[in-house]
């Protein structure tokens, strides 16, 4: 299972935010974040990863300047 998240911000910013939440991801190009979870990942582990991703992205949103 290989997933990619295309972003409008540099992938390095997202990867850093994920790392703060103890998530591993790697960049692909300038604006894609790749995930490669093990094939044995459980539903509970997926939910935990989703929650950590949301926390990381919410934290980034709070730091973004208002437009």
C-alpha positions as CSV (number, residue, x, y, z in Angstrom):
1,X,0.0,0.0,0.0
2,X,1.5,3.3,-1.1
3,X,-0.3,6.5,-0.7
4,X,0.5,10.1,-1.8
5,X,-0.9,13.4,-0.5
6,X,-0.6,16.3,-3.0
7,X,-0.3,19.6,-1.1
8,X,-0.3,23.3,-1.9
9,X,2.5,23.9,0.6
10,X,6.0,22.5,0.4
11,X,6.1,18.8,1.4
12,X,9.0,19.5,3.8
13,X,6.6,21.6,6.0
14,X,4.1,18.8,6.2
15,X,6.8,16.1,6.8
16,X,8.2,18.2,9.7
17,X,4.7,18.6,11.2
18,X,4.0,14.9,10.9
19,X,7.4,14.1,12.5
20,X,6.4,16.2,15.5
21,X,3.3,13.9,15.8
22,X,5.6,10.8,15.6
23,X,4.5,10.0,12.0
24,X,6.9,8.9,9.3
25,X,6.5,10.1,5.7
26,X,8.8,11.0,2.8
27,X,8.6,13.6,0.1
28,X,8.1,13.0,-3.6
29,X,8.7,16.0,-5.8
30,X,8.0,19.4,-4.4
31,X,4.5,19.0,-3.0
32,X,3.7,15.3,-2.5
33,X,4.0,13.4,0.7
34,X,4.3,9.6,0.5
35,X,3.1,7.1,3.0
36,X,4.0,3.5,2.9
37,X,2.4,1.7,5.9
38,X,3.1,-2.0,6.5
39,X,0.6,-4.3,4.9
40,X,-0.1,-5.7,8.4
41,X,-1.4,-2.3,9.7
42,X,-4.6,-2.6,11.8
43,X,-7.7,-0.5,11.6
44,X,-6.9,1.0,15.0
45,X,-3.4,2.0,13.8
46,X,-4.9,3.6,10.8
47,X,-7.3,5.6,13.0
48,X,-4.4,6.7,15.2
49,X,-2.3,7.8,12.2
50,X,-5.3,9.7,10.8
51,X,-5.8,11.5,14.2
52,X,-2.1,12.4,14.3
53,X,-2.2,13.7,10.7
54,X,-5.2,15.9,11.6
55,X,-3.4,17.2,14.6
56,X,-0.3,18.0,12.6
57,X,-2.3,19.7,9.8
58,X,-4.4,21.7,12.3
59,X,-1.2,22.9,13.9
60,X,0.1,24.1,10.6
61,X,-3.2,25.8,9.8
62,X,-3.0,27.8,13.1
63,X,0.4,29.0,12.2
64,X,-0.6,30.2,8.7
65,X,-1.1,33.9,8.2
66,X,-4.7,35.0,7.7
67,X,-5.7,36.0,4.2
